[in-house]
Amino acid sequence: MPDDKRIAVLGAGMHPWGKWGRPFVEYGLAAARDALADAGLGWRDIQFVSGADTIRNGYPGFVAGATFAQALGWTGARVSSVYAACASGAAAIGSARAQILAGLCDVALVVGADTTPKGFFAPVGGGDRKDDPDWLRFHLMGATNPTYFALYARRRMDRFGATEEDFAQVKVKNARHGVANPYARYRGEVTVDEVLASPMVADPLRLLEICATSDGGAALVLTSMDFARRHAGGAEPQVTINAVSTVTPSFPNTVIEMPNFSTDSAVAFSGQWDAGAGFRPSITAAAYAEAGIGPEDLSLAEVYDLSAALELDWYEDIGLCGEGEAEKLLRDGVTSLGGRVPVNPSGGLSCFGEAIPAQAIAQVCESVWQLRGVAAGHQVEGARVAVTANQGLFGHGSSVLLTR
Amino acid sequence: MGARVPAVDGWFSLGEEGPAALLGSKCAGCGTYAFPAETRYCRNPDCESAEFEVVELSRRGRIWSYTDARYQPPPPYVAADPYVPFCLVAVELAAEKLVVMGQVVDGVTVDDLRVGDEVELVIDTLYSEDDTDFLVWKWQPVVAAVRGA
């Protein structure tokens, strides 16, 4: 692949995930310092700071790039702050990558961090907001985030014969993957029986199958290929980002998605209407096309398992198998550590919970460590190609493709 | 009897003249439907029309998927005390070629529902405050009794 689309990942850093309620800046700062140390660079080497915003931490969260830059000490570095819901981290990576590829900077720091409230995510901001779908879906339907995930899960059961035990097995697999991950919040194995004994939240999804909300922070130091070679005395960078996908859906988007009341209407669409062909498959497809690398080349994938069942949807959406075949892939052990394409070797959201603006960055950190071969206790042997996949509210695609 | 007031304005008819229905929009340019109704722009990227007709959407559709809410949703949901779990469905409307969500009427559990089952729109109470019932659209199974038989 020519240099013009690749950038180098020199540093990755994370603050462990948990639930402490401390200021989000603290987590982001710790992650940023770790990423800089990992890269062998100092804060004054950073020319561009790309912050992933949080909307639950007041004004500093809305301008996260500047907030982190101030915490590290003003240096005059250029800055960007972006919000794209769960895809905020990938949007921040995309922003830094564009600056690097355009030759506007050589060295960028990407940071995202969050502090989250307890319980279900509720709409942000008070008062009656009868023009905001996110407020209205709670008010008119009581439709929490897990109810949307449950719609996808139930559809798999009725259409493909997925079982409650299949969903529980995803949780069991991810819990096992996360045991050795020092950054994971939950680091204990669980059994199928334990999962199936946990309370039902939104049928068929149980408490242990739904991702929690977490505090956490993640950061990356990204550079141009030329800078990375100079920094390494001429050696090729070990890990590169080959593609970043931040696509929107294509009309008509026929899968119901948070926080909407309905899908697009397909009456004006000349193709065949399929009330099931949605946004998710297009996200990694764009990354594969940009990188010239396909799902058959993957060593591992980090996907957004907001629910255990949703991970099975992702197997199909990222091209690991055809529609309705994900349960077989799981049952055959293909997506477990030691299998052909381990999915969520980090333990996934199942072991982390979601720290929204940090999560897509954390997926990339895990991929970097896997590709370097340093993911002790949860290493995918001989990993060469990794993809991350995620989707942000209202239509933000998020996928990063990395190689070593 | 207290007042009956829609919990949101303009999203459905109350069925005072003919059967109740969801009120969507139909684009004058390309025929694309939307719910809730669009008033400013058409979602079709190949259509620049800004003219929309408010239309009643199909009253019956088939279940795309379904679930329930075992735990009380946070505000701005107004829950009964004590809280009573309810089902939610996503319903495919064939004529409009879209899927629309909504609660299911009281007394129905997920065991009564299947992907592909037919459901029908009704207007029902979402919550009550003082002497006023706030109304919303809900879906009611058409064939649940048949399967049980």
Boltz contact constraints between the chains, C-beta under 6 A:
constraints:
  - contact:
      token1: [A, 120]
      token2: [B, 74]
      max_distance: 6.0
  - contact:
      token1: [A, 122]
      token2: [B, 74]
      max_distance: 6.0
  - contact:
      token1: [A, 138]
      token2: [B, 76]
      max_distance: 6.0
  - contact:
      token1: [A, 138]
      token2: [B, 77]
      max_distance: 6.0
  - contact:
      token1: [A, 139]
      token2: [B, 76]
      max_distance: 6.0
  - contact:
      token1: [A, 140]
      token2: [B, 7]
      max_distance: 6.0
  - contact:
      token1: [A, 140]
      token2: [B, 8]
      max_distance: 6.0
  - contact:
      token1: [A, 140]
      token2: [B, 136]
      max_distance: 6.0
  - contact:
      token1: [A, 141]
      token2: [B, 103]
      max_distance: 6.0
  - contact:
      token1: [A, 142]
      token2: [B, 69]
      max_distance: 6.0
  - contact:
      token1: [A, 142]
      token2: [B, 73]
      max_distance: 6.0
  - contact:
      token1: [A, 142]
      token2: [B, 77]
      max_distance: 6.0
  - contact:
      token1: [A, 144]
      token2: [B, 73]
      max_distance: 6.0
  - contact:
      token1: [A, 147]
      token2: [B, 67]
      max_distance: 6.0
  - contact:
      token1: [A, 147]
      token2: [B, 69]
      max_distance: 6.0
  - contact:
      token1: [A, 147]
      token2: [B, 88]
      max_distance: 6.0
  - contact:
      token1: [A, 150]
      token2: [B, 67]
      max_distance: 6.0
  - contact:
      token1: [A, 151]
      token2: [B, 65]
      max_distance: 6.0
  - contact:
      token1: [A, 151]
      token2: [B, 67]
      max_distance: 6.0
  - contact:
      token1: [A, 151]
      token2: [B, 90]
      max_distance: 6.0
  - contact:
      token1: [A, 154]
      token2: [B, 65]
      max_distance: 6.0
  - contact:
      token1: [A, 154]
      token2: [B, 66]
      max_distance: 6.0
  - contact:
      token1: [A, 154]
      token2: [B, 67]
      max_distance: 6.0
  - contact:
      token1: [A, 155]
      token2: [B, 65]
      max_distance: 6.0
  - contact:
      token1: [A, 158]
      token2: [B, 115]
      max_distance: 6.0
  - contact:
      token1: [A, 200]
      token2: [B, 70]
      max_distance: 6.0
  - contact:
      token1: [A, 201]
      token2: [B, 70]
      max_distance: 6.0
  - contact:
      token1: [A, 202]
      token2: [B, 67]
      max_distance: 6.0
  - contact:
      token1: [A, 203]
      token2: [B, 67]
      max_distance: 6.0
  - contact:
      token1: [A, 203]
      token2: [B, 68]
      max_distance: 6.0
  - contact:
      token1: [A, 203]
      token2: [B, 110]
      max_distance: 6.0
  - contact:
      token1: [A, 251]
      token2: [B, 44]
      max_distance: 6.0
  - contact:
      token1: [A, 251]
      token2: [B, 45]
      max_distance: 6.0
  - contact:
      token1: [A, 256]
      token2: [B, 90]
      max_distance: 6.0
  - contact:
      token1: [A, 256]
      token2: [B, 99]
      max_distance: 6.0
  - contact:
      token1: [A, 261]
      token2: [B, 101]
      max_distance: 6.0
  - contact:
      token1: [A, 262]
      token2: [B, 35]
      max_distance: 6.0
  - contact:
      token1: [A, 262]
      token2: [B, 98]
      max_distance: 6.0
  - contact:
      token1: [A, 262]
      token2: [B, 100]
      max_distance: 6.0
  - contact:
      token1: [A, 263]
      token2: [B, 98]
      max_distance: 6.0
  - contact:
      token1: [A, 263]
      token2: [B, 99]
      max_distance: 6.0
  - contact:
      token1: [A, 264]
      token2: [B, 43]
      max_distance: 6.0
  - contact:
      token1: [A, 265]
      token2: [B, 32]
      max_distance: 6.0
  - contact:
      token1: [A, 265]
      token2: [B, 33]
      max_distance: 6.0
  - contact:
      token1: [A, 265]
      token2: [B, 96]
      max_distance: 6.0
  - contact:
      token1: [A, 265]
      token2: [B, 97]
      max_distance: 6.0
  - contact:
      token1: [A, 265]
      token2: [B, 98]
      max_distance: 6.0
  - contact:
      token1: [A, 266]
      token2: [B, 97]
      max_distance: 6.0
  - contact:
      token1: [A, 267]
      token2: [B, 31]
      max_distance: 6.0
  - contact:
      token1: [A, 267]
      token2: [B, 97]
      max_distance: 6.0
  - contact:
      token1: [A, 268]
      token2: [B, 30]
      max_distance: 6.0
  - contact:
      token1: [A, 268]
      token2: [B, 31]
      max_distance: 6.0
  - contact:
      token1: [A, 268]
      token2: [B, 32]
      max_distance: 6.0
  - contact:
      token1: [A, 268]
      token2: [B, 44]
      max_distance: 6.0
  - contact:
      token1: [A, 273]
      token2: [B, 97]
      max_distance: 6.0
  - contact:
      token1: [A, 275]
      token2: [B, 92]
      max_distance: 6.0
  - contact:
      token1: [A, 275]
      token2: [B, 99]
      max_distance: 6.0
